[in-house]
Amino acid sequence: MEKTNQTLKRGYLICLFLALTIWSMATTSGSGPDEAMKYDICNYIASHGKLPDGTDPALRNPIWGISYGFTPILSYMISGVFLKIAFLFTTNAYWLYVAVRFTSVLSITGMAYLMFQIGEYLFQTNRSRFLFVMSGTLLPQVMYLGSYLNNDSFALFTIAWIIYAWIRGRDRHWDWKSCILLGTGIGLCALSYYNAYGYLLMSIPFFFISYWKERQIEGEGKRTDMHRMFRMAAVIAIVAILLAGWWFIRSAILYDGDFLGLRTTDKYGEMYAQPGFRPSERPTPYHQGWSWYQMLFTSGWLRTSLISFIGILRTCDWNLMGRGYLGIGMLFLAGIIGYLAGGWKRKIFSSDRLLHITFLICMVIPCGLSIYYSFYSDYQPQGRYLMPMLIPFLYFVTTGLTLVLEKIPQKVNRMLYGGIYMFFILISAASFYYVHALI
């Protein structure tokens, strides 16, 4: 049975990789959100063999007055390597875009692999593990992120890496391998996307609390264990700094101490953007005197963000069919209700309180950042900004659905699981068809 399950997992990963590759080949050049600007960074790296300076006029967008060179670009660096290889064979724009998208294809495939690993720790049955993985990786927005050049897909991969390191470290009392895994995940995540930084923040309390919770030792042994705890924390920090620290030092040197690059981005936007596109001229809710309530509900921010979390595709202008939204929404709602209702009875909350609280905070942080950004900086109700909450959210949904489906007789239970699997397969295939066959 175990061998069959492993074969099914490998088969799923291969099929997902092929589906993402086909989608990346079917998408027209530069059609993803700001994909042409991101391609410029990859092209610079492949052509010059060095990292770009964000202030370089050659990279500056004529409308927005900025480039993507100011903020972390590790995924674009990887894509630059693929582009360099592609240059050996072709100069055709279509194939060059396919080459740079390969990083996104690999990122979502890698996320799926890590979700399977996470599922081994969090769920008792393979049916629940497949539900967890398929509901995430076949979500139309996730498939779309895996088909064009962006930082979001790489951020999802690094988030899955960090969560896997958390759970593995907790269950193995933070051995050396777990600490190195977490340090690596933190370093990679730091070079992905700022809206994923909640996982960097929450790694600190999760490590210390989970470590100490597993080792309630008295007397001299307690002091010795504290020494080990801080040694392991140092290992995590050193690995993370070695992987990511150089970028922020470089940014601080290039941009007068602005190690995040955000202040310099706004500065260049003010200097070089076309009238009406400067940061100070954007008609944000704050500048228009709206309340938070007006932005979230009256303007439709919340509705649009939630729908696009499931999948508004192409350049955020192509809605998925309404029944697909309704079906996914009902499944997610049933999972959350099942978790809240069944969790109290099964004492799920108290049995793994630390992980649940950490997951909840990691869901709140990207939502809060997206709301804040839309209100004060640039009104963009986009579900991809909420994507860092995906894996914790799906943990709660899958746990809830599992609790509900457990109450159903075994024969019907298997049929329902199979039906849900087939639904996600069909919804991802339909979203591909709607984006590519009907345009």
HELIX and SHEET records of a PDB file:
HELIX    1   1 GLU A    2  ALA A   26  1                                  25    
HELIX    2   2 GLU A   35  HIS A   48  1                                  14    
HELIX    3   3 PRO A   57  LEU A   59  5                                   3    
HELIX    4   4 LEU A   74  PHE A   87  1                                  14    
HELIX    5   5 ALA A   93  VAL A  100  1                                   8    
HELIX    6   6 PHE A  102  LEU A  122  1                                  21    
HELIX    7   7 ASN A  126  THR A  137  1                                  12    
HELIX    8   8 PRO A  140  LEU A  145  1                                   6    
HELIX    9   9 ASP A  152  ASP A  171  1                                  20    
HELIX   10  10 TRP A  176  ALA A  190  1                                  15    
HELIX   11  11 TYR A  194  ALA A  196  5                                   3    
HELIX   12  12 GLY A  198  GLU A  214  1                                  17    
HELIX   13  13 GLY A  219  LEU A  254  1                                  36    
HELIX   14  14 LEU A  262  TYR A  272  1                                  11    
HELIX   15  15 PRO A  279  GLU A  281  5                                   3    
HELIX   16  16 TRP A  292  TYR A  293  1                                   2    
HELIX   17  17 GLN A  294  THR A  298  3                                   5    
HELIX   18  18 TRP A  301  GLY A  311  1                                  11    
HELIX   19  19 GLY A  322  ARG A  346  1                                  25    
HELIX   20  20 ILE A  348  SER A  351  1                                   4    
HELIX   21  21 ARG A  353  TYR A  376  1                                  24    
HELIX   22  22 GLY A  383  MET A  389  5                                   7    
HELIX   23  23 LEU A  390  GLU A  406  1                                  17    
HELIX   24  24 GLN A  410  HIS A  436  1                                  27    
SHEET    1   A 2 ILE A 312  LEU A 313  0                                        
SHEET    2   A 2 TRP A 318  ASN A 319 -1                                        
END                                                                             
